[in-house]
């Protein structure tokens, strides 16, 4: 119940793989070639009654006048700043290249379906819908999951790859985040094949360093005590943030929270002082 929509991702490898990479690298400075990665993708969608884009609180008094305008402003402004300032490396970033790749894969898979709700073209919803950049939506929202299942012959698509077709089983899932009006274009959209989610095919977007970023997680006390080679080591797919960066971000957001929380009281105090001074000056002049 996070009151917003997000696409998040961590990348996971076995502890044994990280230890082997560290041993084979002989402490060299260059990063080793990453092994097959098992991505862990999370989709949140919440909610249709209240959200960070309105007010994160469900209390009715914050959704009515006179508190409503300021409550809505503070809620959206604070969480927008959180995404800009905090090093939340799990939040996925979508680029134009990602949208083009998804569309190419969709055409190649030959599984595009028609929609009549107004957000797609004649062939169905395109992968170019949904915003680019950090994948989050603060407004009222709900999610749609479209599953595709392949069984048997998988023919080639528009890119001409595999003209003879090949025998393939699997599928894909397309996730769309809609706002209040489901007939409009999705706020967020992404598509992953089952092979990508299972680690059997690469999922682009990982910028974390291997094995350095994974080794920093492996060195934590919890993993040292278990010492299990089969343990999954998962880190944000965009790499670990430094302690200094996290500390600075927390301090900034604490100051922002205090400013937004006390701002109405400061304004009322300033207004009271000005009115009192003006009224006092008029009485003294008389």
C-alpha atoms as one frame of an Amber mdcrd trajectory, in Angstrom:
protein
   0.000   0.000   0.000   2.524   2.563  -1.210  -0.050   5.000  -2.677   1.720
   5.197  -6.064   2.761   3.096  -9.048   6.352   2.040  -9.636   8.355  -0.379
 -11.752  11.281  -1.644  -9.674  14.035  -4.128 -10.395  16.845  -5.875  -8.599
  19.365  -8.178 -10.241  20.344 -11.407  -8.507  23.184 -13.926  -8.758  24.221
 -16.840  -6.546  26.698 -16.121  -3.752  28.889 -18.864  -5.192  29.132 -17.000
  -8.500  30.215 -13.798  -6.779  32.896 -15.587  -4.731  34.232 -17.372  -7.811
  34.421 -14.089  -9.716  36.301 -12.437  -6.849  38.754 -15.336  -6.635  39.391
 -15.422 -10.376  39.854 -11.682 -10.709  42.899 -11.693  -8.377  41.896  -8.271
  -7.089  42.244  -6.681 -10.502  40.653  -3.265 -11.015  38.657  -4.159 -14.128
  35.204  -5.609 -13.606  34.677  -9.231 -14.533  32.152 -10.202 -17.172  28.760
 -10.520 -15.513  27.234 -14.011 -15.368  23.628 -14.712 -16.329  21.505 -12.431
 -14.176  18.181 -13.367 -12.615  16.133 -10.150 -12.482  13.582  -9.578  -9.751
  10.924  -7.199 -11.087   8.290  -5.626  -8.865   5.218  -3.705  -9.978   3.213
  -1.611  -7.549  -0.154  -0.044  -8.376  -2.001   1.926  -5.707  -4.582   3.237
  -5.598  -7.948   4.541  -6.765  -9.124   6.232  -3.565  -6.038   8.255  -2.616
  -2.399   8.460  -3.633   0.689  10.632  -3.274  -0.638  12.625  -6.223  -3.702
  13.600  -4.178  -3.059  13.003  -0.478  -1.227   9.972   0.888  -3.605   9.950
   3.851  -7.080   8.440   3.589  -8.503  10.789   6.227 -11.556  12.490   4.676
 -10.727  15.871   6.217  -7.576  16.075   4.067  -9.651  15.575   0.927 -12.075
  18.404   1.721 -11.778  22.140   1.909 -10.006  24.017   3.422  -7.205  21.458
   3.914  -7.462  19.851   0.475  -5.363  22.287  -1.667  -2.390  22.351   0.657
  -2.572  18.637   1.497  -2.568  17.767  -2.205   0.326  20.154  -2.902   2.487
  18.843  -0.045   1.820  15.200  -0.880   2.760  15.435  -4.561   5.662  17.845
  -4.045   7.268  15.758  -1.299   7.164  12.443  -3.166   8.299  14.045  -6.436
  11.331  15.446  -4.618  11.925  12.036  -3.045  12.287  10.465  -6.490  14.604
  13.266  -7.612  16.826  13.389  -4.516  16.873   9.889  -3.030  19.183   7.306
  -4.619  16.430   4.796  -5.249  18.396   2.681  -7.708  15.675   0.015  -7.814
  13.300   2.298  -9.724  13.537   1.434 -13.401  14.451   4.005 -16.046  12.819
   3.700 -19.461  14.533   5.099 -22.535  13.497   5.548 -26.138  15.749   2.605
 -26.979  13.833   0.438 -24.507  10.520   1.385 -26.111  11.854   0.622 -29.590
  13.270  -2.712 -28.426   9.958  -3.701 -26.850   8.100  -2.809 -30.032  10.559
  -4.812 -32.150  10.164  -7.825 -29.884   6.400  -7.476 -29.939   6.311  -7.475
 -33.741   8.788 -10.328 -33.910   6.729 -12.396 -31.513   3.715 -11.921 -33.742
   1.418 -11.666 -30.738   0.068  -8.178 -31.049  -3.648  -7.953 -30.260  -6.225
  -5.335 -31.121  -7.657  -2.926 -28.545 -10.553  -0.563 -28.930 -10.081   1.561
 -25.806  -8.320   4.378 -27.613  -4.755   4.194 -26.341  -3.229   2.028 -29.091
  -3.041   2.008 -32.859  -4.848  -0.347 -35.222  -2.555  -3.216 -34.278  -2.929
  -2.796 -30.551  -1.188  -0.942 -27.765   2.301   0.125 -28.825   5.372  -0.065
 -26.642   5.978   3.657 -27.195   3.119   4.592 -24.847   3.946   5.417 -21.271
   6.408   8.002 -20.066  10.184   7.814 -20.351  12.628   8.284 -17.497  12.006
   7.125 -13.944   9.085   4.715 -13.932   6.711   6.015 -11.287   3.252   7.575
 -11.258   1.878   9.483  -8.279  -1.696   9.985  -9.436  -4.684   7.713  -8.905
  -3.933   4.553 -10.857  -4.600   0.886 -11.480  -2.618  -1.803 -13.289  -3.336
  -4.091 -16.223  -1.316  -7.261 -16.846  -1.534  -8.771 -20.334  -0.081 -12.266
 -20.567   0.940 -13.914 -23.831   1.569 -17.643 -23.996   3.437 -19.256 -26.842
   3.244 -22.950 -27.577   4.848 -24.578 -30.573   5.848 -22.755 -33.718   7.051
 -19.193 -33.192   7.218 -17.349 -36.512   9.389 -14.419 -37.437   8.150 -10.850
 -37.331   8.815  -7.627 -39.173  12.556  -7.636 -38.505  12.997 -10.746 -40.655
  14.793 -12.703 -37.968  14.283 -16.413 -38.130  12.396 -16.499 -41.437  11.861
 -20.224 -41.174  10.418 -19.973 -37.688  11.518 -22.121 -34.797  10.021 -24.282
 -32.113   9.623 -22.219 -28.964   7.534 -22.202 -25.839   7.254 -19.359 -23.404
   5.518 -16.041 -23.390   5.616 -12.440 -22.266   3.824 -10.063 -19.956   2.981
  -6.435 -20.688   2.211  -4.208 -17.711   0.310  -0.962 -18.098  -0.491   1.592
 -15.421  -3.629   3.615 -16.137  -4.966   6.728 -14.483  -8.567   7.409 -13.514
  -9.647   7.363 -17.153  -8.833   3.903 -18.514  -9.585   5.072 -22.070  -6.503
   7.313 -22.062  -2.954   6.221 -22.838  -1.135   4.322 -20.073   0.886   6.393
 -17.641   3.521   3.649 -17.507   4.101   0.622 -19.700   6.712  -2.082 -20.032
   7.021  -5.576 -21.462   9.168  -8.528 -20.423   9.397 -12.038 -21.814   9.226
 -15.019 -19.490  12.783 -15.933 -20.487  13.997 -12.485 -19.419  12.214 -12.721
 -16.082  13.613 -16.232 -15.549  17.190 -15.216 -16.330  17.324 -17.367 -19.466
  17.637 -14.298 -21.706  19.351 -10.974 -20.948  17.184  -8.120 -19.725  18.820
  -4.820 -20.759  19.248  -1.974 -18.311  21.693  -3.282 -15.727  24.399  -0.730
 -14.901  25.563  -2.262 -11.614  29.189  -3.396 -11.563  29.988  -7.086 -11.297
  31.353  -8.374  -8.999  32.055  -5.175  -7.002  28.482  -4.132  -6.207  27.443
  -7.715  -5.448  30.530  -8.229  -3.277  29.614  -5.228  -1.121  26.246  -6.870
  -0.406  27.875 -10.255   0.195  30.180  -8.714   2.797  27.264  -7.741   5.030
  26.966  -9.556   8.326  23.803 -11.458   7.401  25.430 -13.146   4.413  28.731
 -13.741   6.208  26.986 -15.613   9.024  24.978 -17.843   6.695  27.892 -18.494
   4.314  25.563 -20.243   1.887  26.859 -20.555  -1.685  23.326 -21.028  -2.980
  22.094 -17.792  -1.415  20.748 -15.228  -3.878  22.582 -11.896  -3.779  20.271
  -9.158  -5.050  21.184  -5.506  -5.590  19.488  -2.577  -7.356  19.962  -2.998
 -11.099  21.441   0.509 -11.338  24.053  -0.249  -8.692  24.503   0.547  -5.021
  24.386   4.118  -3.777  27.169   5.389  -1.552  26.554   5.898   2.153  27.328
   9.596   1.771  24.752   9.973  -0.973  22.088   8.275   1.137  22.937  10.379
   4.193  22.817  13.657   2.246  19.505  12.658   0.624  17.968  11.819   4.016
  19.063  15.152   5.467  17.651  17.061   2.501  14.308  15.281   2.640  14.085
  15.797   6.413  14.576  19.537   5.951  12.030  19.594   3.131   9.521  17.732
   5.284   9.991  20.175   8.169   9.628  23.149   5.832   6.431  21.862   4.232
   4.960  20.786   7.579   5.581  24.078   9.381   5.024  26.393   6.386   1.293
  27.036   7.122   2.071  27.892  10.739   4.905  30.218   9.675   2.626  31.993
   7.214  -0.085  32.374   9.855   2.483  33.750  12.303   3.814  36.274   9.791
   0.282  37.340   8.893  -0.630  37.745  12.576   2.450  39.895  13.261   1.809
  42.144  10.248  -1.855  42.639  11.145  -0.986  43.368  14.752   1.657  45.911
  13.777  -0.664  47.676  11.369  -3.472  47.761  13.927  -1.034  48.994  16.587
   0.225  51.799  14.309  -3.315  52.989  13.664  -4.101  53.132  17.382  -0.913
  55.059  18.163  -1.628  57.613  15.420  -5.026  58.290  16.948
